[in-house]
Amino acid sequence: MRSDKFKTIFAKIFYKTPFTFNYSGLRLETVGLKKNIGYSGGKAIVCLGDSNTFGWNYKYLSSYPALLENKLKKTGRNIKVINCGVGGNTIIDGFNRLESDVFFFRPEIVILNFGFNDGMLFKISRNNNIKKKSNSIYGINNDYYSLPVSMDEFKSYMENIILKLQKDCIKTILTGLYRIKDVKSFSNYSEYGKIVDLQNKVYMGYNEIIKYLASKNNIEFFDLWNKLYNYEKINYGKIADYLQIDGFHLNSKGYQIAADNLSRIICDIIS
């Protein structure tokens, strides 16, 4: 926590430099909007999510919300896209931030992007006093893994967010997950390949939940998983082409793909 405070201070000092600073908090541009008592001009879109919404390792203008705003401006639409991504956030954190980081801005549209931190595997002791739910405990050989937010909890919290937004007549877009290439926290593990495969299997499960909730609640779903897969096939590329060196976060090309596709969805919604 103390480290994040120092990083925030450095980010403010070097705000207009080419350097980037990752910290757990709203982007400085969003904080600036909040200090000016919300956003009152034109239409607003809030992007509520985790580090991929924040734009981890990238300057604000390279984050997908900023790229999306530029795409929409080129269509002649006066729309402010507000980046409310916080690195490390789960769907529970997003739910707890609804009042301060969503309703505060009175948006017309909200883009939700959660799941990577909710479903991130962590190793547990065989004697760990964790309630063994069928969808939150996984085993590889004699090792066991659990999840920060079980699939049942994830589904419940996300649907509660959707219902709250619908009650306030806010249109919602759900963004799915994608296949990752690396899990750095297990890089020294002998069964590393199996861990990556298991992690992608878990993420596919969360992605299916997001897709299901979009269909059930009759809202838009941006299928990033299949979109990136199709880009790979069409362009003879690899998933690594759209990920940062950590093999986990989207890179500038991945953010641009997200912005391009979300722009088309939004133009259909507000046309």
N, C-alpha and C positions, 0 to 999 in steps of 0.2 A: 504493500500500500504506500509506504513512504517513497519507494522507488518511483511509483507512478506519479506522485506529486512532483518530484524533481523533474521527471520527463515532461510533465505538463508545463512546468516553468520554462524548461529549455525550448519546448515547442513554441511558446509565446515569444521568447526572445528571438528565435530564429524563424519566425513565422513566414517571412518572405524570402528565405534562402532555399537552395535546392535540396537541403537536408530534410530527412523525415525522422519523426520520433513517434514510436508506438507507445501508447499509454491507455489505460482503461478509463475511458471517459468520452464525452461527446467531442466531436471535432470543434475546433475553435470557432469555425464559421457558424456552427449551430449555436454555440454558446453566445456568440455575438448577437444572433437573432433573438435569443431569449432575453438578453439584457435590454434589448429594445422593445420589450413587452410584446413578444410574439411576432407573427407575420400577418400583415394586414392588406397587402397589395396583391391583386390578381388571384389566381388559383394556386393552391399549395398541394404538393405531394410529399408525404413523409415516408422515408425508407427506414423501417425499424428492423434492426438485425444485429449481427455480430461483427467479427473482424472483416468479413468480406464486404459488408456494407460500409464499415469504417474506411476500408481501403488500406489494409495492413501493409506497411512498408512503402506506401505511396503517398505523394502529396495529395491534398484535397482535390485538386483539379483533375487528377487521374483516377479518382474513385468512381465507381459506377454511377452513384447519384449525380455527381457533377457532369459526367459524360452524358447521362440521360437528359439533364437539363439543357445542355447544349444541343442535343438532337431535337428536343421538343421546340426550342427557340427557332431552329432552322425551318420548322414547319409553320412558323408564324404564330405559335401559341405562347402566350404570356403565362408561364407556369414556373413557380419556384419549387425546386426539388430539395428537400431538407434532409441532410444526412444525420440520422439518429442511430447510427451503428456504434456499438461498444464492444471492443475486443473481449472475448471470453464469455460473452453473455449466452444464457440459455433462454428457452421460451418462458421460463418462470421469471427471469429478469425482465424480459420484454413485457410480460403481463404487469409486473410491478412498476414499469415505466410508462404505462399507457397515459395516465393523467398528465405527467410532467413533460413527456416527450412526444405525445401524439395529439391528444385533445387540446393541449395548450396552443397548438398552431392552427387548429380548426381546418384540417386538410379536407380536400375533396376525395383524395385517393390515398390509401396506405399500402405499401409494398412490404410484405412480411418475409423475412429470410432468416430462419433458425433451423437448427438440427445438428450442425457439426459439433458443437460443444455438448449438446444434450446426449448425443450418441457416441461420444468419444470414449473408447475402451480404456479402462484402467485396471491394473492388476490388483487382485485381492488375495489375502491369505485364505487357505482352506478353512481356517478356524475363525475367519472374520465373521462377526455377528451381523451379517446382512441377510435380510429376509429373502429367501431364494424364490423369486418370481420367475416363471418360465421364460419371460421375455427380457430379463435383465441380468442373467448369469450365463456366461459362456465358458466353455472349457477347451483347451488345446493340450493334449497329453495330460500332464498332472497339474497344469496351471489353470487358474480361474480368473475371469474378468467380469467386471460389472460396468454399469453406465451411470453417469451423473443424474440423468432424468430418464426414467423408464419410458418405453413406448406408450404405455397406457397414460402416464402422466403427461407426456408430450401431447398426445392426442387431446386430452381433456383441456389443458391450458390453451392450446392453439384454438380449439373450438370456442372456448370462452372469450378469447380475444376477438375472434370473428363475429360472435354474437354481439359483443359490446360495440364493435364498429358498425355493424348493421343497424343496431338500435339507434345509433347516432347518424344514420343515413350516409355513412362513409363507405365508398366503394373499396373493395379489397382485392389485391393480387397476391397470390401465394407463389413464392419462388422455391423450386425444388433443389435438391442437393446434386452432387456429381461424384464420379469416381475419383478417388485420390491415388497418388502414386507412392507416397511414403508416410510412415508414422514414426517421426523422429524420436519420440519417447521410448520406442522399442528397438532403436537402431542396433543395439548390441545383443539383441535377443537371438538365440540360435534358430528359432522357428520364425524368423522375421517375415518371410514370404507368406506364411500361414496367417500371421497377424494382420498383414495388409489385406489379404483376401477376406478375412473375417470382418475387418473394419468396413470394407466396402459392402459386404453382405448386410451388416448392421445398418449402414447408411442407406442402402436400398430399401430396407424396411421402413425407415423414417420417411424416405421419399414417397413411398406408397401411401403412407398415412396422410401426408400433405396433399397428394393427388386425390385421395379419397375425400378428404374434407372439402377440397375445392369443388368436387363434383356434387357432394351432398348439399353444400350450401349455395350452389349455383354461382360460383365466383371464378374469376380467371386463375389459371394455373400456368406458370411458366416452367415448362419441363426442361430444365437446364441439363438434367442427366442425359436425356436422349438427344438434346440439341448439340451438346459437345460431342457425343458419340457420332452423330451424323456428320458433324464438321470433320471429325477424324477420317471417316470413310471417304467423304467427298474430296478432301484436300490431302489425302494420303498422309495424314499427320498422326501424332501420338498425343495422349492426354497430357503428357509433360509439356507440350507446346502451349498449353493454356494455364499452366501452373507456375508458381514461383519456384525458386530453387529448393524450397522446403518440401516440394511435392504435395503441398496441402492447400495453400491459398491460391486464389486466382491471380494471374499476372495481368499486365495491361491489355493483352489480347483477349483474355477471358473477360475482363471488365467491359471491354468494348462490345463483345458479343452479347453480354447481358444487357448493356444499355441499348443496343440496336433492337433487340427483340422486345424489350420492355417498352420501348418507344412505340413500336407498332401496336402492341396491346393497348397502350394508353390512348393512342390516337383513335382506335376503334371504340373505346369506352366513351370518350368525350366528343366524338364527331357529331 
